[in-house]
Amino acid sequence: MHINGWLVGLKQHVEIEMADGVFSTITKVKESSLNHQDVCIAPPLIDIQVNGFAGYDLNSDDVKTADVCQMVKSLWKTGTGFCCPTVVTGSNQRMSKSIQVITAALKDPTINRSIIGIHVEGPYISPQDGPRGAHPKEHVRQPNWDEFQRWQDIAEGQIKILTLAPETEGAITLIEKLRESGVVVAIGHTGAEHQQIQDAIQAGATMSTHLGNGAHAQIRRHPNYIWDQLAADELHASFIVDGHHLPPSVVKSMFRAKGLERAILVSDAVHLAGLEPGRYQFGSQDIELTSNQSVRLYDTDYLAGSAIELARGVENSVKFAEISLDQAFRLATVQPAGVLGLDNQIGSIQVGRNADYITFQWDKLGYKIKVLSTVIDGQNRN
C-alpha cells in the first residue's frame, strides 16, 4: 500500500509505502510548491479536550458506551484520529458513570487506539463566577485523593489529565500525588494568586487548560493568573481557537508569549458541535448554540464549550496568528502527544511507526482544510 502527496512538516511531495499497518518508506518524489489541488498528508489530529460531538454527550446522565464509540467515529471524519474524552464537573455518581462508559469503549478494538486517555476537568475548581465557567456550582468541591483514586480504579488507570484550581484547599498535596502516579496536572478554571500558581508548578503541574478562558470577566491588569501562566516556561498551555473564546489578536499575542513549542490546540467541543443552532441541555445546564457557532449558558454571555472540530482550530491558528500550516499542525499533533509522553508513538509520520495519517486539501486563500481520509493502523476510518 502506498500514498502520494505533500507531507506537512517536510514541505515536500513524497511517496509513502506501508506494510502491515506500519510506515515502511518515505521517499521524496519532486521539488515543487504546494497548491490547493494537491493532496496533503499529515499525522491525525490529537484533541486532548473533547466533551462530546455530533450529538453525543459524554456528560449526560444516560451516556452509553455506544455514544463514546460513535463520537470517536464522528471525529475521524473531521481529521481527529486521537482524543481524550473529557469528563467535567458533576456529581460523583454522574462522573463515575461517564468514566466507566468511556473505559468500556476501550474494549472495542477499532476505538481503543483512538482514545489516548481520559481528561477529568474539575470538580476541584474555583467556585467563583467567571473562573467556574459553565461548571455547575453545586458540584464544585475540594480536592479529594480518595475520590480520584476511585475514579482511576473505574478507569483502569486511563485517567491521564486532571484540570484543577491550585488555590482550592488541598490542591497542592493532590498535585504531588497525581504527579507521582503519572497523571498530567493542568491548571484551569482558577482565580489563583501568583504564589499559588508557583506552588502548583513546584508540586508538578505542567499544563494550563484553555488559557485565557475560565476566568473573571474583569481582572486587574497585572499581576494576574493569565500573565503568570503565560510566563511560566514549565507550563504548556492549551487554547481554544474558535474565534469566540479568544479574539484573533489575543491568540496571536498568547502564541508569541507562550511560544509555539509550548502551545496546544484543543476543541473543548461539546455535543452541540455539528448540530443546528438552538437551545439544548449540557448535563444539568441549559445552553444555547448560536447562529455564529458559539456555545453559551442560555441567556448569558458565559461560554460553555465550543462547537468546532480541531481542524477549524488549525485553520484559525494560521489565519489569526499568521503562522504556517506546518506550525499550526504541530500545535494539534506533536505538542499534545508530547505533553502526554506519547510523542514516540503518535503525532508525527516516521518510518517504523504505525500507519496513522490524514489526507486533506488546503485552501490557502480561504484558510480551509477539506479532510479526505483519516487512516489508523493503515485502515481508512472515514
N, C-alpha and C positions, 0 to 999 in steps of 0.2 A: 504494500500500500504506500502511496506517495501523494504529496500535495505540493503545488507550486504557488508562490505568492510573495508579497512584500512582507518581510519579517520585521515586526515592530521591535525596536531596540537595536537590531543590527543595521536597520535602514538600508536593506538590500533585498533584491529579488533572489529567492532561494528555491531549491527543491529539497523537500524533507522526505526521507524514507522512514517507514515504520515497519516493525516486525514484532508480532506477539504483544501488541499493545505498548511498545516501547519505541522511542525515537532512536533510529539506528545510524542515520547520516543526515547532515545538514550541509548542502552544497550551494555556494553562490553561483548563480547562473547568468546574471548580466548586470551591467552597470547602467542604471537609469534612475530618473526621479519618479516619485510616486504621483499618480494621477487618480482621479475619482473613480475610474472604472476598474482599477486594479483590485484584486482580492488581497486583503491584508490578513496576516496571521499573527496571533498574539496569544499569550497564556490566558486561560479563562479568568475572568474577574473574580475577586475574592471579597465578599461582603461580610464583615465581622459584626454587623449590627442590622438584623432584619427581623422585625416583629411579625411580619405577615406579608402576603402578596396575593393579588388576583382573587380577593375574596376569602382567602384562607387566613384566619386569625389565630395565632399561636397562644394568645392570652385570653381566649374566650372560655367560659365555664364548661362548654361542651366540646372543646377541641378533641379531635381524634387523630390517631396515627396516620390515617389516610390523608388528613388535611396537611400534615407536615410533608408527606411524600408528594402530594400534588403541588404544594408551594415550591418545593425544590425543582420539580419538573417545569413549572411555570417560569422559574428563574433561569433555567437552562436556555429557554427561548430568547432571553434578553442578553445572553453572553455571560451571565454569572454562573460559574461552574462550581464554586465552593462558597460555603456560608457558615456563619454562626447563628443559628436560630436564637432569638433573644426573648427572654422571659422577663417581664417588667413587674414592678411593684404591685402586689396584691396580697390577699390572704395567704397564709401558709398552705392551706388546702388547695387553693387555685394554682399557686406557683408550683407546688409539688406535683399536681396533675400535669401541668404543662411540661415540666421536666421529664416526667415519666413517659408522656406521649412522644416527646422528641427522642428520648432514649430508645423507645420501642421502634421508631422509624429507622434507627441504625441497623436493625436486624435485616432490613431489605438490602440485598447486595448491590442493587443498582443505585441506591440512595447513599449507602454507607460512606463512600469516598467523598461525596459532595458536602457532607456535614462534618466540619473540622473541629467542632466543639460547640458547647452551649455558652452563650453570654447571658449572665444574670445582671440586669440593670436595676439596681435597687434591691431590697426596700430600705437599705441603710443610707438614706439620702437626707438632704435638708427638708424640713417640713415647711419652710417658708414659701410663700407665693413667689413665683419667679423661678428661683432655683429648683423648686419641686417640679416645675413644668406641668405636664398633664398627668403625673403620677397621683393616684388618689391619696389624699392626706390621711384618711382613716387607716391606711395600711402602711404608712411610713413608720419605721421603728428603728430602735438602736441596734447596732451590730450584735450578732449572736452566733458565736462559733458553733455551738451545738446545732442550731438550726441549719447553718450552712453545711455542716457535716452530714446531716440527714439528707439534704438535697443532693450532695455529692454521692452519697450511697445510692440514692434513687437513680442518679445519672450514670452510675457505674464508672465514676471518675471522669466523665466527659464535660464537666463544667470547666471551661478554660479561661474565662474572663469574668470578673466581677467588678461592676462600677459602684462606687460609694462616695459619700462625702466625708472627707477626713476630719471635719470638725465634730462629727457625731461621737457621743461618749463610747469609748471602747474601740474606735476605728483603728487607731494606730496598732493596738495589740492584734486586732483581726488582720490587718495588712501583713504584719510579720508572720502570722500563722499561714496565711494564704500564700505568701511568697515561698515559705518553706515547703508547702505542699505542691508547688509548681503552677499555681493559678496566677494569671496576669491580673494585676490590680490596676484599675483605671479610676482616676479622679473625675467625678461628674456630678451634676445636679447639686452643686455646692455653693456655699457663700463663705468659704473658708478665708481666714486671715493668712497673711504671708507666712507666719511661723508654722501654722497648721499644715500648709502645703509643703513646706520644707520638711516637717516631721514625717509626712506621708511618703515623700521621696526617700528620705533616710530609711524608713521602715520597709521600703520595697516597691512602692507604686512606680509604674513605668509608662503609663499612658494617661492621656486626657480624653474623655469621651465627649464627642461632638462639641469641641471647644468653641466658645462664643455663644452657645445656647444653653438652656437650662440655667439661666442667670436672671438677676433682677432686671426689671425694665430700665431702671436708672441706677448707676453705680458711680462712685467717686472716680475722678479722672485717673488718679494714681495715689498710692498703690491700690491694686485690686486683684482679684483672683484670676482674671483673664491674663493680665500682664505677667503675673507670677508664673503661670503655667506656660505661656509663650516663651518666657525667658529661660525656662528650665531645660537644659540640654539633656537631662536624664529622662525626660518625658517625650515619647511620641505623642502625636495628637491626631484624633480623627475629626473630620469635618464633613458636614452635610452641605454639598454644593448643588442645591436645587434652585437657587435664585430667590428663595423665600427665607431660609434660615439665616443666611449671611448675604449682605449686598456684595456685588462684584468687587467693589473697592476693598471691602474687608477681607474677602477671600485672597485677593492679590497681596494685601499687606500681611496677612497672617501666614501665608505660604512663605513669604520672604523672611518674616521674623522667625518662624519655627524652623525653616529650612526644608527643602523638598525631601531631603533624606530622612526627615522625621515626621512627615505628613502622610496621613492615611485618608482615603476616601471611604465613606460609608453611606448607605442609603438611608438608614433608620426608617425603612419603609414599613408602613402599617398595611393592614389587609385591604385598605381602600385603593392602593396602588393598582392601576389598571381598570378601575371601576368608573362609573358615571358620577358626575357631581351630585351631591345630595347630603342628607343628614343620616348618620349611621351611629352604631354603638361600637365602642372600643373598650372591651372589658366592661367596667361599670360606668364608663364615661360616655357622654353624649357629644359626638364630634361631627364636624362638617367638612366635606370635600368641596372646595370652591371651584368655580369655573376656570380659574387660573392654576388649578392643581396644587393649592396649598391646603394643608390639613390643620384645622384649628378646633379647640374646645368650642362647642356651639355657643354662638352669641358672645364670643370674647376674641381678644387679639392673641391669645396664647396658642402657640403652635403645639401640635400633638402628633409629631412624627411627620414623615414625608410620604409623597405619593409617586416617587420616582424609582426607576431601576438604576443600578450603579453605572450603567453605560452613559446615562444622562449626566451623571456627576463628572465622568471623564470628559465629555463634550464641554460642559460648562467650565471645567478647570482650564481647558485650552483657551476658551473664549475670555473668561474673567481674569485669569492670572497671566495670560499671554505667555504660556509655556508650550512646549512642543507636545505632539501626540505621544511620543515616546516617554516623555517625562510624566505626562498625565496617567499613562498606563502603569507606570511604576507605582504611583500612589494607590492603585487599586489591585496590584499584583505582588510585586516584590516587597513593598513595605508591610502590608498586612501579614504576609507569610512570615516575614522576619520577626514581627512583634510576638508571634505565636511560636517561634522557634521551628517553623516548618519550611524555611527557605531552602533547605536541602532536598525538599520533596516537591513543592509546588511553587508557582509564582514566576517561573521562567522556563523557556524551552531550551533543553540541552540534550545532547546525545546521552543515552543511557537512562534517561528519566521516562516516567510514564507518558504515553502519548496523549497529553491533555492540551487542548488548544481551542481557540475560536477562529472563525473566519468572518470577515466583515468587509464592507466598503466604507471608505471615509470621504465624506463631502467636506473638503477643507474650507470652502467658502461659506457653507451653511452650518458648519460645526455639527455635522450629523454622522452618527455611526449606524450603519444598517447591518445588523447581525445576520449572517448567513447560516452558520452552524456552530454548535458547541459540542466538542468531542472530549470524552473522558475515557481513558484507557483504550484509545483507538476506536471507540464506539460513538457514533453520532447520537447525541441525546435530544436533538430537536424533534 
